[in-house]
Amino acid sequence: MMNLPYFRYHPDPIASRAIEQKAGRCICCNKQVDYLYVASRYSTRDGGGNLCPWCIADGSAHSKYGIEFSDPTPLIDAGLSSSIVSEVTTRTPGYISWQQEIWLAHCNDACAFLGDATYESIKHITPGEKAVFIQFHGITEEWFDDMVERYVPGTQPAIYHFRCLHCGLDRFGMDYT
């Protein structure tokens, strides 16, 4: 079995459930593989079917089908270079979310997606990140504090954990139906 490719901006797509260990044939390379991508993908030319992590990593899924794995708009709005936006959206597994995912950025780069936040990581969020989170999501501090007390990973609201690759700052996104 081949080693899974490394994704700089999504270092553990198995733990985040974007890639699952299950056998199938990839529609892009036509190889029988033991790992398949199961998170969101966007394309007007993609007819569906299984994709392997290797065709995501080398860009062939994007080249062949025009598939993007996350929305480029938040990264473009953050002022990131087109090469970073391209790597995240066309050569990095996306993540499972209720609505359209928002990939976070910091230090002029995309952050690494670490999966669902843990209760402990939300409970011990820094005051600075709490302020950013509240402002970004348009919520009150009271709503945030109540949400933290009820938070269970994998439920609503979903809280996503990102980390800056340069300064190590933890960032958090939120999504709910």
C-alpha positions, 0 to 999 in steps of 0.5 A, spaced: 500 500 500 502 507 498 503 512 503 498 517 503 500 524 501 502 529 506 497 535 505 500 542 508 494 545 510 490 539 512 495 535 515 491 529 518 485 528 513 483 521 516 482 524 523 478 530 520 474 524 516 475 528 510 479 521 507 476 514 509 480 508 509 475 504 504 477 500 498 474 503 491 476 505 484 478 512 483 475 516 477 481 520 476 486 515 475 482 509 475 486 505 480 483 501 486 485 504 492 484 503 500 483 510 501 477 515 498 476 522 499 469 523 502 468 531 504 465 536 499 467 537 492 465 542 487 465 542 479 461 543 473 464 537 470 465 532 475 460 526 474 461 523 481 464 517 483 470 516 488 477 520 488 483 518 491 488 522 496 493 522 491 489 525 485 487 530 490 495 532 492 498 532 485 492 536 482 490 531 477 482 531 480 482 539 479 486 538 472 481 533 469 474 535 472 475 542 475 474 540 482 475 545 487 475 542 495 473 548 498 471 555 497 477 560 494 473 566 496 475 567 504 482 566 502 482 571 496 479 576 501 484 575 506 489 577 500 493 571 499 497 569 493 494 565 488 499 560 489 496 559 496 489 559 494 490 554 488 494 549 493 488 549 498 482 549 493 485 544 488 490 540 491 488 540 499 482 535 501 476 540 504 473 539 510 466 536 512 461 542 514 454 544 515 454 550 510 459 552 505 466 552 509 471 558 510 478 556 510 481 561 515 488 565 514 493 568 518 500 571 517 499 572 510 498 564 509 492 559 509 492 556 516 492 548 517 485 545 518 486 540 524 478 538 524 473 539 529 475 543 535 475 539 542 471 542 548 478 544 552 480 548 546 474 552 546 474 552 553 481 555 553 480 560 547 485 566 548 481 573 550 484 575 543 481 569 539 475 570 543 474 577 540 476 575 533 471 569 533 465 574 536 466 579 531 467 574 525 461 571 527 457 577 529 455 574 536 455 576 543 460 574 548 454 571 552 452 567 546 459 565 545 460 563 553 453 559 553 455 555 546 462 553 550 458 550 556 454 546 551 459 545 546 460 537 543 464 536 537 461 534 531 454 537 533 451 544 532 454 549 532 460 546 529 467 549 531 473 548 526 480 548 529 485 551 524 492 553 526 497 558 523 503 555 520 507 561 522 506 563 529 502 557 531 496 561 533 489 557 534 484 560 530 476 557 530 471 557 525 464 556 526 458 553 522 451 551 523 444 549 519 
